[in-house]
Amino acid sequence: MNAILTFLKNFADSDKQPIRSAKVARQKFIEKSPEISRVTENYKDATVIPRTEHNVSRQQISDNALKVVYKLKKEGFDAYLVGGCVRDLLLGREPKDFDVVTNALPEELARLFTNCRIIGKRFRLAHVIYGREIIEVATFRKSGSEKPSEAQRSTKEGRILQDNLYGTIDDDVWRRDFTVNALYYNIRDFSIVDYVGGIADHKAGLIRLIGDSNERFREDPVRMLRAVRFAVKLGFKLHTDCEQAIHLNAHLLASIPAARLHDEVTKLFLTGYGIQTFEMLRHYGLFEVLFPAVEKDLSLETSNFPKMMVINALQNSDKRIAEGKPVAPYFLFAAFLYEPMMKRTNEKLAKGMLKSDASFSAASEILTQQVRRVSLPRHLTLTIREVWNQQAKFEFRVGAKASKLLMHPRFQAAYDFLLLRAQTGSASEELAEWWTAYQKANESERRKMTQPQAQPKSTKPKKKRVYRKKTKTAVVSNEDSA
């Protein structure tokens, strides 16, 4: 009876109780959303390219992206495809993902789409989820605020920390980074809206920032990495103003959280254009901010060995991506940081430290320094250590150690790293060839390969050993002595 009375009391005072259901929590969130004014399509100082003058077709667009924009259109909102998807469609490429922009607030999107999730702190976005495909939906943004502390916050350097100022499409275009990414595909009449000359830059193959380049890079220094990535990926050139601004503001990347830079670095080097990206990053002084220990080693080394190791690793990764094979990020990071780690190990050995202790200490120092700039998850650093540790074990080829090493879970990665070292002279080719043959050999052949080598017989006759006879000592009795 007491339990029933307690339940009825809680039910009557449900508004005062904590929300335990996700559906109820979502409904409470929606009920607090303000009503918005729906903006009509009235473009200010924009060029509208009709369907007959561009090559973007609905047949090339994801069905799920079309569902989102059509539903927004049906509800009376403006909805456009924007960003990289429009850029890639104009270039005849298949977009990796589709982004939608609208005048509906995130709370309105939560009301319209039951499969919607609101994310983001710096700028709130809606992810509309269809199985494995996620359609990212953003609300029109604008610059400036009468009360900056309420919706927009930035650092002393100008980097924006929070940017939840909503506006119209005329405002939104000036918050985007590059002209080629600021083209809006209108689902109502299938036209493309161009405010900033993005179509002309498409034809010219030019990466140009919208607004003042220095100011835009100070707002978000990661744009410098995006500029390099787009230039390499699309085969475009950087505008002169953009190039000069990168040289001046490259140091600002050090203020970006390491976790965010990890995602950007992965996009830079694991999309099939690693070598060109590496050279371009070094040219503009961005690589030394991301990998200071690697850049220091590259600049101090008189021979080209360290550079060749990094380039060979990137070349192998690009080749695997082109062939549709998977690429492990830890392998690339291990190649980048191997030479600085070995240099630090040799310094510790010169001070009299044991080899095992020197290797462990050097790896810890190099990885600790690196994660301060570009975050490496723990599972990556552990795997990098394993690959490095296996390199010394390849030298032991006698007895059962070879077969034990072959059974190690990371053997294949460590073996590939050995081949990479052999290509650049860090390991002997004979050692790499031996392990290649050992893997292909059968059981009996492996036993022969791991047998200790017999000592060569000497041609000199053996000297006969001369045994000296022991001399007997006389025993003197007490009687004789008396």
VONUTOR-450357 format. One line per field, with one value per residue (C-alpha): chain; x, y, z. Coordinates in steps of 0.02 Angstrom, whole numbers, plus 50000, padded with zeros to 5 digits. Example, Ala and Ser with C-alpha at 12.3 -4.5 7.8 and 13.67 -1.06 7.14 Angstrom:
% VONUTOR-450357
unit <- (A A)
east <- (50615 50684)
north <- (49775 49947)
up <- (50390 50357)
% end
This chain:
% VONUTOR-450357
unit <- (A A A A A A A A A A A A A A A A A A A A A A A A A A A A A A A A A A A A A A A A A A A A A A A A A A A A A A A A A A A A A A A A A A A A A A A A A A A A A A A A A A A A A A A A A A A A A A A A A A A A A A A A A A A A A A A A A A A A A A A A A A A A A A A A A A A A A A A A A A A A A A A A A A A A A A A A A A A A A A A A A A A A A A A A A A A A A A A A A A A A A A A A A A A A A A A A A A A A A A A A A A A A A A A A A A A A A A A A A A A A A A A A A A A A A A A A A A A A A A A A A A A A A A A A A A A A A A A A A A A A A A A A A A A A A A A A A A A A A A A A A A A A A A A A A A A A A A A A A A A A A A A A A A A A A A A A A A A A A A A A A A A A A A A A A A A A A A A A A A A A A A A A A A A A A A A A A A A A A A A A A A A A A A A A A A A A A A A A A A A A A A A A A A A A A A A A A A A A A A A A A A A A A A A A A A A A A A A A A A A A A A A A A A A A A A A A A A A A A A A A A A A A A A A A A A A A A A A A A A A A A A A A A A A A A A A A A A A A A A A A A A)
east <- (50000 50141 50223 50061 50040 50220 50195 50036 50123 50270 50152 50056 50219 50301 50352 50461 50543 50704 50677 50721 50660 50763 50603 50532 50697 50697 50518 50561 50707 50594 50460 50587 50633 50579 50477 50579 50540 50549 50659 50607 50731 50790 50975 51073 51216 51221 51236 51110 51168 51015 51008 51044 51214 51289 51314 51244 51101 50987 51033 51208 51142 51117 50936 50948 51011 50864 50746 50813 50802 50630 50561 50628 50555 50387 50386 50414 50600 50740 50861 51019 51159 51322 51508 51616 51473 51426 51611 51643 51485 51539 51708 51623 51678 51576 51554 51613 51465 51324 51299 51136 51109 50941 50854 50781 50857 50931 50779 50665 50768 50749 50561 50556 50674 50655 50822 50911 51051 51110 51300 51436 51496 51586 51441 51285 51242 51111 51157 51013 51057 51008 51096 51280 51252 51245 51176 51246 51123 51177 51080 51128 51261 51310 51457 51460 51345 51276 51310 51462 51472 51303 51331 51506 51669 51847 52025 52140 52218 52046 52014 51827 51781 51592 51490 51304 51244 51104 51059 51009 51091 51158 51248 51298 51407 51529 51555 51620 51804 51841 51750 51742 51654 51526 51411 51229 51126 50941 50827 50675 50734 50898 51001 51169 51184 51357 51395 51586 51642 51659 51614 51752 51879 51820 51860 52027 52075 52105 52088 52039 51983 51825 51869 52037 52153 52247 52087 52006 52160 52163 51979 52020 52203 52148 52092 52276 52278 52113 52184 52332 52221 52100 52240 52323 52162 52083 52244 52210 52331 52328 52289 52436 52350 52316 52499 52566 52443 52494 52677 52631 52508 52577 52630 52446 52419 52507 52356 52235 52185 52290 52135 52066 52232 52235 52080 52151 52319 52231 52136 52298 52403 52279 52178 52298 52397 52523 52684 52617 52538 52701 52801 52671 52659 52849 52850 52730 52806 52656 52740 52861 52713 52630 52787 52925 53042 53029 53060 53211 53284 53252 53335 53489 53526 53657 53606 53433 53400 53269 53174 53177 53104 52958 52931 52941 52813 52696 52725 52680 52524 52469 52495 52390 52250 52252 52236 52090 52189 52175 52308 52349 52379 52499 52618 52635 52661 52790 52886 52877 52945 53068 53222 53197 53170 53331 53429 53369 53411 53590 53610 53559 53673 53819 53784 53803 53620 53573 53503 53332 53313 53375 53251 53104 53148 53177 53011 52919 52996 52965 52785 52749 52815 52717 52547 52558 52544 52447 52349 52382 52257 52330 52299 52403 52551 52551 52553 52691 52796 52766 52822 52979 53020 53007 53145 53285 53213 53234 53421 53395 53382 53452 53347 53165 53162 53125 52971 52909 52927 52833 52684 52676 52511 52605 52731 52662 52666 52840 52899 52830 52921 53082 53060 53037 53197 53289 53233 53308 53467 53416 53418 53519 53439 53509 53409 53248 53277 53309 53143 53052 53123 53088 52903 52891 52990 52911 52942 53097 53175 53143 53234 53385 53382 53382 53521 53682 53815 53954 54126 54245 54373 54553 54682 54822 54858 54804 54941 54957 54919 55060 55008 55137 55152 55119 55272 55246 55292 55380 55283 55393 55333 55354 55467 55589 55593 55635)
north <- (50000 50120 50084 50125 50288 50337 50300 50406 50549 50544 50537 50691 50786 50725 50901 50911 50741 50709 50660 50476 50442 50499 50531 50639 50732 50770 50833 50947 51016 51049 51136 51267 51312 51485 51515 51574 51686 51592 51679 51688 51665 51842 51844 52003 52034 51850 51766 51628 51493 51405 51216 51232 51311 51185 50997 50956 50831 50762 50587 50617 50669 50550 50495 50532 50709 50735 50673 50804 50952 50902 50884 51055 51126 51045 51124 51296 51316 51361 51217 51207 51085 51175 51152 51009 50909 51048 51078 50895 50876 51022 50937 50773 50684 50580 50676 50594 50666 50792 50949 51044 51223 51295 51435 51310 51318 51161 51147 51152 51016 50909 50930 50885 50735 50597 50526 50690 50721 50895 50906 51037 51164 51290 51287 51183 51064 50932 50758 50671 50487 50359 50198 50226 50388 50551 50709 50861 51004 51178 51338 51496 51592 51774 51878 52002 52024 52165 52057 51952 51864 51781 51691 51722 51706 51719 51722 51873 51812 51812 51623 51592 51477 51486 51541 51515 51672 51633 51735 51719 51648 51823 51819 51637 51650 51767 51641 51509 51487 51467 51529 51356 51293 51435 51377 51339 51212 51260 51110 51217 51263 51162 51321 51364 51525 51607 51759 51764 51708 51525 51468 51575 51505 51329 51361 51444 51305 51428 51413 51585 51638 51738 51905 51956 51805 51851 51881 51718 51617 51699 51653 51470 51422 51248 51333 51335 51145 51140 51256 51139 50985 51058 51122 50950 50850 50956 51000 51186 51327 51437 51620 51738 51820 51648 51595 51751 51735 51554 51603 51739 51638 51460 51473 51493 51307 51276 51349 51221 51074 50920 50810 50918 50916 50726 50721 50849 50761 50597 50682 50760 50602 50459 50514 50460 50622 50604 50649 50809 50858 50829 50937 51075 51077 51093 51231 51339 51300 51202 51033 51093 51150 50980 50872 50980 50835 50764 50932 50964 50796 50827 50998 50944 50784 50808 50655 50626 50467 50532 50622 50467 50362 50480 50494 50306 50279 50406 50331 50157 50226 50319 50160 50055 50184 50188 49997 50004 49926 49983 50095 50094 50269 50201 50138 50311 50393 50260 50302 50488 50475 50330 50433 50559 50411 50325 50486 50508 50324 50347 50500 50398 50254 50374 50420 50238 50187 50007 49981 49919 50063 50189 50131 50133 50304 50381 50315 50384 50557 50570 50511 50624 50775 50731 50709 50887 50946 50808 50692 50506 50391 50267 50117 50202 50242 50064 49992 50111 50052 49871 49900 49989 49856 49715 49791 49739 49562 49535 49519 49356 49220 49069 48947 48966 49157 49175 49063 49154 49321 49255 49216 49391 49483 49634 49535 49586 49771 49754 49657 49791 49920 49818 49820 50009 50026 49916 50027 50179 50098 50093 49902 49781 49711 49540 49541 49588 49453 49322 49358 49359 49186 49124 49162 49068 48916 48757 48687 48586 48729 48848 48731 48729 48919 48941 48816 48894 48906 48777 48846 48828 48691 48748 48681 48685 48518 48511 48516 48364 48401 48356 48296 48317 48175 48215 48191 48082 48164 48054 48025 48035 47939 47997 47848 47892 48070 48014)
up <- (50000 50043 49875 49783 49879 49840 49655 49648 49738 49617 49469 49532 49559 49398 49349 49503 49479 49381 49201 49181 49004 48854 48755 48895 48912 48726 48734 48880 48778 48628 48731 48786 48606 48547 48391 48241 48096 47932 47805 47623 47480 47450 47404 47429 47305 47253 47085 47052 46930 46857 46833 46647 46682 46805 46812 46985 46977 47111 47054 47124 47295 47440 47462 47648 47615 47499 47634 47753 47634 47569 47744 47792 47632 47670 47844 47768 47806 47687 47659 47553 47522 47557 47574 47512 47438 47315 47277 47239 47135 47027 47002 46954 47113 47234 47397 47557 47654 47635 47739 47749 47807 47855 47949 48072 48246 48324 48437 48286 48203 48359 48344 48158 48159 48287 48228 48270 48394 48445 48463 48477 48602 48493 48371 48396 48254 48221 48164 48075 48082 47948 47994 47958 47863 47960 47879 47968 47978 48034 48063 47969 48066 48072 48130 48273 48422 48526 48680 48631 48799 48772 48608 48545 48641 48577 48642 48646 48484 48401 48401 48417 48562 48549 48398 48419 48329 48206 48053 47870 47716 47678 47847 47841 47686 47775 47915 47794 47761 47575 47421 47343 47501 47504 47365 47408 47311 47321 47315 47270 47094 47084 47066 47147 47246 47240 47347 47342 47169 47213 47038 46963 47087 47043 46862 46905 47027 47169 47359 47422 47595 47620 47701 47774 47773 47933 48029 47970 48019 48190 48214 48181 48147 48090 47928 47879 47881 47787 47654 47626 47625 47497 47386 47381 47367 47230 47139 47169 47210 47363 47334 47367 47515 47589 47569 47653 47797 47829 47845 47970 48075 48073 48256 48308 48279 48445 48535 48461 48574 48535 48519 48378 48287 48291 48182 48063 48047 48010 47868 47803 47791 47771 47621 47483 47461 47601 47510 47431 47597 47691 47571 47574 47763 47778 47648 47748 47918 47980 47999 48132 48239 48223 48240 48318 48359 48183 48100 48212 48164 47979 47982 48081 47985 47849 47748 47676 47775 47898 47761 47653 47793 47816 47628 47603 47741 47661 47490 47553 47637 47479 47378 47497 47495 47304 47304 47425 47568 47749 47826 48011 48083 48215 48079 48005 48175 48218 48058 48092 48270 48250 48209 48350 48468 48410 48425 48604 48640 48578 48688 48840 48792 48782 48963 49016 49027 48988 48812 48868 48992 48865 48732 48853 48923 48750 48683 48835 48815 48628 48639 48788 48695 48539 48622 48685 48504 48417 48530 48511 48598 48720 48607 48472 48585 48654 48478 48424 48571 48524 48344 48403 48533 48406 48297 48415 48428 48240 48272 48369 48238 48330 48429 48477 48484 48299 48307 48463 48377 48226 48337 48412 48374 48306 48204 48034 48077 48151 47998 47881 47985 47968 47778 47786 47887 47763 47619 47702 47770 47953 47948 47842 47685 47730 47893 47802 47670 47804 47890 47724 47685 47860 47845 47681 47741 47807 47980 47939 47841 47986 48105 47989 47973 48162 48195 48266 48134 48148 48184 48035 48059 48076 47952 48081 48167 48346 48474 48582 48759 48877 49048 49186 49308 49488 49601 49753 49917 50047 50207 50362 50514 50692 50731 50591 50645 50819)
% end
